[in-house]
Amino acid sequence: MSALSGSAGWTLGDARGSAVAVGTSGSPNATPGSGVTFGAEGPLGPTDTAAALDGSANAYLDAGKPAVDTSRTFSVSAWVNLPERPTDDVTIVSQDGTGAPGFDLGYDVDTESWTFRTPMNELEAMGSWKVSGATAVPGSWTHLIGVYDDELGTLSLFVNGDLIKEDVQKRRTKWDATGSLQIGRKLSLDGYTSNFKGSIADVKVYDRVIPEAEGEVLGGISASQLAYWQVDSATSGVAPEDAGGTGLTLGGAASIYLPDDSCDPVLDPDCVAPAEPLWGDGHLVLNGSDAYATRAAGLLAKEDSFTLTARARLAAAGSTKDQTVLSLAGATGSAVTVKYRASEDRWELVVTDKDATTATTSTADATGVLPSSGGDGDHLALVYSAVFGDVLLYVNGTLAAQAPWDNAWDFTTASLQVGRTLTGSTGSGYFDGAVDELRMYRGALDASTVPTVAVLPAGSSIEETVT
């Protein structure tokens, strides 16, 4: 069978009960096994659909013909969502050879990461050339792209639009697998194996290289705003969430500052004009001794990427005590903390590896900027990528601190603390100053988006300003 020219694709967004997965751009329809169900929620939300595979021997879709010449340049991509981390290798997309696939895009248990491989020969007796990287996050949609560049002789892998730069490898043998393209399994000498359990969407195969810039566009995941608290009002001690979600509960002497508009210097030259709010119409006032605000646990996913942002201003420059702006508190400690570190006069990022008294703590001081005690304060954005296992702190839209974070936290049990660190039932590190414009996102905001979020007008969201 001859491979398709140009590109092949299957959205897998077919209606529930469909007998085939319709191919795009002239691609053949793919026939599903009985372990495939159409109509699962896709990567773009409830209005988008995908194919769910149950992990059995019948969990596959067979396109009936090859999609690409695997001895020449090609790329393959797909969206995937795992219900849990696999305990055996699983395949997302492959193409049949004689006793091995010409390529295999999937998950590798040996490296505990996503992988793209090409066997050394048609029987895979001598092993394979492969590239691997990034962590599989259960319950989260992930975009993968495997690329073979015949001109350079290299294999590479993109995860969520990011090239795994530390693992670009040479493919030193090449051959053309002329069998059918498979979704959800791969061929071996003993038959088909590595059946996938989870959801798959938008499989594409190209007869060209996907360059890095295009990979970022194809696989870039937009963070979605989970909550936004303007903190410019409070009713019965609760500052409302902008979209009607759970508000922030004010504790201790926390209050909302709103300028007194009764003073008009034009009419009364002796009156003193009120100070402007930190951002928007008002801000949260914290006294450094017992004031804080909190939102109960349950907003974040168990182990997925997330972003927390806030605007903060110290009451006075050169404070002699450490002060917490934001933290995620568990039963015995904090998963992550953004704070003012007095000894260095810097914003600081603090992470722990688990919710236990024996947790290991890592810190990173923000560079390049002194914490502000005037004007609009500083915009602080904490960005955690579960896929790449690191956490970043941006100050006023610029990356200022970074730390690896190999953690065992269940974020569904972590409450948001504003203006303090919470250990058990004891608060500490109370913030003295103003905090405003608190936002929480599911997903990691990318470096190009953080500066936009830093200057969003009060009351607006990123969806209104970024296309």
N, C-alpha and C positions, 0 to 999 in steps of 0.2 A: 504494500500500500504506500502511496506517496503522501508526504506530509502536506498539510495545508500551507498555502502561501500567505505572507503578511502576518496576520495574527488570528488567534482563535479564542473563543470565550464562551463561558456559561455563567449567567448571573445567578442561577440557582434560586431565583425569586419566583419560581413557578407556583401556580395555584395548588393548594392542598388537594391531594388525590391525583395529581397529574401523572400520566404514564411515562413521561419523558421530561428531561431537562432540556429546554430549547436552546440551541446554540445561537450565538450572535455572529454577525458578519459572515454568513455562509458556513459557519461551523456546523458539523453534524449534531443532531440531537444525541444526548447521552442517556443511556438506559439505566435506571436505578435498580438496585437490588431491593429486596423486601425490608432491609434494615434502614431504608431512607424514607424520611417524611418531609414533605415540603410544607412551607408556611410558618416556620419558626421565625422568631424576631431576628432581624438582620442588624448589621453594624450601624445603620443610620436611625435605629429606633423602631417603634411599633409600626410605622407605615412602611418599613422596609422588611423584606422577608428573605429567608435563607433556607438551606437544606439541613435537616438534623439527621445525623448518622448515629446509630445505636452501638457501634463498636463490635458488632457481631460479624461473622463471615459474610453476611449479606449486606453489610454497610459499605456500599460502593456505588459509583456511577461509571459506566463504561461508554466512552465516546465512539467506539467501533473502528477508529482509524487513528493514525498518528497525527499530532498537531505540529510537530517541528522536526527538523533534521538535528539530532542531538550531537552530531559530530561537528556542527557548525555553530556559529554564534546564536544564542537564544536566551530568553528570559521567561520566567514563569512567576505568577503572583496569585495571591488569594487572601481573603479575609477568613480568620478562624477564631473560634471561641471554644475553649475547653471547659467542661464542667469540673474537672479536677486534674491535677498533674498526672500524666500517664506513668505507669510502672513498666511499660514496655515501649519500644519504638513504635511510633505511629506515622502514617503517611498521609499527607494532604493531597498532593498531586504527584503522579509519576507517569512514565510512558514505557510500555512493555518492550523488552528485548526478547532474547531467546530463553534465558533462565534468570534474568535480572533486569531491572528497569534501566533505561538510558539515563534517567535522572530521578531523584527522589527529594521532594521538598516536604519536610515534616519535623518531627520532634525526636531527639536523640537522648536516650536515658543515660548513656555513659557520661555525656557532658552536661546533662540536665538543662538542655537549651535547644532552641530552634536550630535546624540544620538544613543544608542543601548539599547533596552529594551526587557524584557520578561514579558508578562502578568502573574498575580498571578494565574489565572486559565483559563480554556478554553473559558470563557465568558467575561473575563476582567472586571467583575462587581466590583471587589475589587481593581482595579488599576494595577500597574505593578512595577517591579523592573527595574531600569534604571541607566545608566551612561551617562553623557553628558560632552561636552567640546569643546573648540576651536571655532573660528569664521568662518562662511561660507563666502568665498570671491567670489563674482560673476565674471564669466568670467575666472576663474582659475581652472584647474584640481586639484582635491583633492583626496587623497587615504584614505579610511576608512577600519578599521578592528575591528569587534566586536568579543569578546572572552568570552565564558563561560567555566570556569574551574570547573568541577564537584568535583574534589578532594579538592579544596580549597573553593568551593561554591561561587565563585566570578564572577562578570561581569566586563569587562574592555574594553576600547576603545582606539584605535590608530588613530591618524590623521597625515597623511603625515609621517608615520613611527615613530612618537613620542607617547609614552604611556601617556595618561592623568592620571598622577600619583595621582593627588589630588582627583580623583573621581573613585576609584575602590570600588565597592559596593558588598554586599552580595546578593545572590539570595536565598530567604528563602523558596520558593515553586518551584517545578519543575514538568513538565509534558511533554508528547511527543505529538507534533502536527503532525498528520499523513497525512495531506493534501498536496496539490501541492506547490512547491516553486514558488513564484511570484517575478517578477522584476518590480518595478515601482508602486506598490500598496500593500495594506494590507486588510485583511478580518476584518469586524466588524459585529455586530449583524444586522445591516441594509444593509449589502452587502459590496462590495469593496469600499475603500475610500483612501484618501491620495495619489492620483495619482501624479506621479513625472513629473515635467517639466524641461527639460534640457537634458544633454547627460550622458550616462552610458557606461562603458567599463569594460571588464575583471572581471566579477563576479565569485567568487570562494567560495566554502563551504567545510570546512574540518571537519573531525571527531576527531580532536585533538586540543590542545592548540597551538596557534602561540606565541612562546616566544618573549621576547622583542628584542633580537638580530635579529631574523628573521623578526620581524615587521619593524625594521629599514631598512632592505634590501628590503622588499616587497614594502614599502610605501615611501622610501626616494625619494625625488624629486630633480633631478639635475638642478641646476641653469644654465640658458643659457646666454652666453655673448651677450649683445646687442650692445656694442661699446667698442672700445679699441683705446686709443690715446697714441702713444709712445712719442709724443711731442719732437721728435729729428729733426724736420724740419718744415718749414712753407713756404707757397706760398701765396703771397698777403695777409699776415696777418692771414692765416688760417692753423692750424696744422691738417694734414689729419687724418681721421679715418682709422684704419688698413684694414678694409674690404670694404672700399669705401663708407661708410656712411657719414653722416654730420660731418664735421670737427669742431674743436674748434676754435672760433674766438678770436684772441688776441686783448686785449684792453689796452689803456694807453701806458705805456712804456714796456709792456711785450715783451719778446724776447726769442729766442731759443739759448741756449749755446751749441756751438760745439767747441771742443778743436782745437787749431791752430796747425796743424801738420808740420808747417814750421820750428819749433824748434827741432833740433836733438842734444841733449847734447854730443853725441859721436863726431859729426862733429864740434860743436860749444860749448865748455865747458862754455862759458859765458852766453848762453841763458838759460832762466828759463823754465823748462818743464811745459806745460799747466796742469791745474787741470783736473782730470778725471770727466766725467759726473756722475750725480747721479746714473743713471742706463742705460745701453745700450749706444747708440752713442751720446746722447745729453739730455738736460732737459729744462724745462720751467723756465725762470728767472723772478722773481717778486720783485719789489723794495720797497714794503711796503707803498707806497703812492698813486699810481693810476694804477698799473699794475694788470691785471686779464686776465682770459680766460673764455669763456662762450659757452654753447650749448643750443639752443632754446628748449622750451618745446615740448613735443610730443613723447618722446622716451619711457617713462614709461607707464604702464597700469594705469587705473583710481585709483584702490585701492589695487593692488596686491603687493606681497612681492618683495623686490629688494635688491641689494647689490651694494655699491659704494666702490671702492678701489683706493688708490693713495700712492705714496711714497713722503714723505716731509722731508725737512731739513731746519731748521732755519738758517738765516744768521749769527746769533751770539747767544751764550748761555745767558740765564738770561735776555731776552728782557723785557722791562717794559710796553709793550703794548699788548693787546689782538690781535690775528691774526687768520683769517679764512683760512683754507685749502680748504674745500669743503662746499657748501651749495646748497640746493634746494630752489629757490626763487619763490614765488607766486606774487600776485598783491600787497599785503600789508606787507608781512613778509616772513620769511623762515620756511619751514616745518621742516628741520633738518639741523644742522650745525656741522661740525667737526672743532675745532679751538684750538689754543694755548691760554691757560688762564694764563696770566702773574702773577697774584697774587699767584697762586698755583704752577707755573712752571710745568704745566701738560697739556697734551692733554685733551680736554673736548668735551663731547657730549651734544648738545642742541636740544630739540624738542619742537614744539608748537602743540596745538591740532586742530587748524583751521587757515584758511587764513583770518584773521580779526585783526583789531587793538585791539580787546578785547581778543585776544588769550592768553591762559594760557601756560606758559613756564616751562619746566622741564630740569634740567641739571644733568650730572653725570661726575665726574672727573675720568680720567684714572688712575688706580693704578699700582704700580709695576715698572714703568719705567719713567725716566726723558727724556723729548723731546731732540732729537739729533740735534746738530749743526755741525756735521762732518761726514765723511765717506759716507755710503749709506743712511744716514738719517733713518727715521722710515717708515715702511709700515703700513698704516692705512686702516682698512676695516670696513665699516659701514654696518651692516646686519639687515634688517627689516623683521620680520615675520608678515604678515597681519593675518595669521591664529591664531597665539598665542598672537598677540598684544604687542610685545616687540621689542626693538631695541638694538643692541649690538655693541660695539666698540672694535675691536681687534687691538692691537699694536704689530707688528712683529709676527703675528700669534697667540698671546695669548690674551684671553679675558681680557679686562682691565676696561670696563665700561658697564653698562646695565641699561636700564630704561623702564618702561611700557609706551606704546604709544597708547592711545585710541584717535585716530585722525579722523577728518572729512575732510581731504585733498583730493582733486582730483589731483593726481600726473600727469595727462596729461597736467595740466596747470603750472607745476613747471619747471623752467629752471635750468640747471646745472651751478653753478657759481664756478669757480676755483680761489682761492686767494682773495675772498672778500665775504661780506654779502651784499645783495641788498634789500633795502627797497623802494618800489616804483621804482623811477629812481635814487635813491641815494645810492652810494656804501660806504661801511665802513669796518673796520677791515681788511684792506689790508695786505696780507701776505708778509713778507720780507724773501726771501730765494729761495729755489729751490723746484719744484714739478715735478713729473715724473710718468710714467706708470699708467695712469688713465684708469680705467675700470668700466663699468656699466653692471650689470647682472639683468635679470629678474629672480626672485626667491631668496630665502635666502640661501646663501652658508652655509653648515653645518660646525660644529666646526672642523671636521677632514680635511676639504678641504681648509679652510682659510690659514693654514701654507704653503700649497703647492702653492697657489696663491701668497703668500708673496715673494716667491723666484723664481717665473717663470722667465726664461730667456727672455730678451727683444725680442719681435717679436713672442713669442709663446703664445698658449692659453691653457686653462686647459684641453680641449678635447685631446690635444696631449700628456699630461703627466699623466692623470688619467683615469683608465678604470673602 
